[in-house]
Amino acid sequence: MISGFGGCVHYGDGVKLSLLPSGRRLIDHFGEDRAGELCERAFQFLTVPLAEQPLLRGTCLGAPVTTAFAGHGLAIREYPVAVLGETQVRAMLTALHGFRDDALTVWEKSELIATALTGDRLTVTVATPGGPVTVDTAQLVLATGRHGVTSTQNLLTAFGVQTVAPDMSLGVRLETRAEVLAAIGVEHPDLKITQLEQVDRKTKTFCFCGGPNGGRIKFTNYQRSFGREVITLDGHETTERRPGARPLAANFGLLCQLARPGTSAEVRAEILSDYWRLSAGRPVAQSLRAFMARTAEPRSWPELAAAVTFEPSVQDLSTGRLDSLFTGAEHASLVESFRRVMGSILDHAGTGASTDDLVDDVLVIGPEVEFLWDRVPVDEDCKVPGLPIFVIGDAAGIAQGIVQAAMMGVAAGDAIATGMPA
């Protein structure tokens, strides 16, 4: 775990639960009927502790919003999304933490450090706060989340499992006044778009945090998963923050799929090396005007933060040439995509504002990196063929998302429970 439960659900945050067809590759993996059943069970499992079931939005969008996006060559991907506020997340996590009985032992703040196969069983060694513990097991479930970017691949490689390298994406997170993103955030809380027109590089919106209460940006510390400390960004929608002297902020990610020469590992190493040279692996900020023009940000972070009309959601930043992490083609695609996405959002809101009106009131913070996980060859039960190992969640490299990870966990749990003696 990187932070909190599964790296993405944390006390004090709100979360979005996106249902199928979000994570549509799971439909191909499980088949349509089984995927639908697993999605329903996962959603019920996550939300049953709540006093009332959350509303689902993001489907049956009206003509005004679809027309606004089509006018910029974009289409919105429709799927049901539930937004859980901070109080609801607290109730969900409390219930999940208590969802155990005397047959379950939990080692917190522990890490799997060694695994050996003996016949059809595994011997695993876990580093716990009290020292290493070695146990024998018939089944191992890897639900390593973001940490699985390296650890799961290393473990499986040791067993001779061939994984499939991913396509990587690199981008930024854009933060502005919550009111700018509020109208579209109400209709589709997890806004994702499809490009209807040809572009130089494929881009996409990512982790949209723009409801009426906006959202906040948080750091995701990968520690030394890549050999040296690396911190990237995460976004969380909120429902319960209160504004101070300035309006609340909202944000969304914009990612560009990379087409650089070299293997996935080589491209990742190149990105991280550039990031280290820029800021020693810590996120930086740049005004939208400077980012678009590819010029140095003339202000310090306190000066830049004070210049915008909203309260930035994270303060531990420095300014720098964030634009320098991108090639010319990647940068051009990000700028063009921002104009189209934000232009659609503003047209839908009907304020009469344009993207040019926002160039001094948007913070570009980054990098936003989607390393993506190597795809693991797992069967319909999420089991690695020939090994007593299941890989679920983001670490399997099939689909991302809280509900999607839970779907895979349910499938693995069913298979293990079915195979156990009565």
C-alpha positions, 0 to 999 in steps of 0.5 A: 500500500502506498497510502491508506486503504489500497493506496487511493481510499483514505480517511479524510478523502472522498472517492468515486466508485465508477461502475462498468463499462468503466474498466471495460477490459474486465468485460473482455476478461470475465465475459459480459454476464460475469463481469456485470455480476461481479461489478454488482457484488463489488459495489454492494460490498463497498457500499453496504455500510452506508446509511443509504445507497449513493446516487449514480450519475454519469449516464443519460447525459442531456443534449446540451452537454453532449453538444458542447463537447461535440463542438470541440471534437470530443465525446463523453464516455457514459457510465454510472458513478457514485461519489462518496463524501468524506463521512461516507468513506469513513463509514466504509473504511471502518466497516471494512477494517472490522470485516474479519473474524477469529480466523483472519490474522492481519499484519499491518505495516508489513511487507512480503520479502521472499517467496518459494514454491515447494510442490504445489504450496508456497513458503512466504516470508513477511517482514513485520514490525516484530521481525520476519515471519515465515508461513506455508500457504496453499494460495497467495493473493497479490493485491499490491496496488501501486506498489505492484508497479515493480514488486509484483513484476519482480516476484512473478519474474522470479517464477518465470512468468512472462508479463506484457509491458504497458504503454505509458502516459505522462501528463499534468494535473490542472487546478482552478476554481471549483466553480469552473468545473462544477456544472460538468462535475454534477452531470459526470463526476468521473469525466472521461472523453473520447477524441472524435478527431485525429490528434498527434498524440492520444490524450485523455482526462484522468481522475476528474475532481470537479464537483460543486465542492471541488477536490484536492491534490495529494502526493503519492510517494512511491518511496524507492520502488524505482531505485530512488524516491519518487513522488507523483500526484493523486486527485480526490473529489471532496464534498465537505470542505469549507472555503476560507478567504478564497474559493475552493479549488478543483482539478483534473488530470490530462495525460498524453500517451507516449510514443518514445523509442525504447522499451517501457522500462527504458522510457520510464527510466528516461522520464524519472531521470528528467524528473530528478534533474528538474526537482529531485523527484518532487512535484512542481507547479507552473502557471498555465500561461508559462506552461503553454508558452514553454517559458520559465515561471518567474514567480516562487511558489508562494508568489504563484499561489497568492496570484490565483483567485482560489486556495491551492489544495496543496502547499508543499510545492516549488515552481519549475519548468514542468513543460520541459518534461515533455517533447514538443509533440507531447506538449502540443497535444496536451495544450491542444487537448486542454483547450478542447476539454476546457473549452467544452466545459466552459461552453456547457457551463454557459458563462461566456468565458474562454480558455484564454480567460483562465491562463492566469488562474490555472495551476499546472502541477505535475508530473501526473504519471500513469506508469501502468502495470505490466499485464499479468497472464491470469485466468478467469479467476485471476489466477496465474496458470501453473502457480498458486498465485492470484493477482488482482487489482491494479497490479494485474494490469487489466483495469484500474479503479476501486470497484474494478479492483474489488471485482477481481478480488471477489472473483479470486475469493470465489475460486479459493473458497470453492477449492477449499475442503468443506 
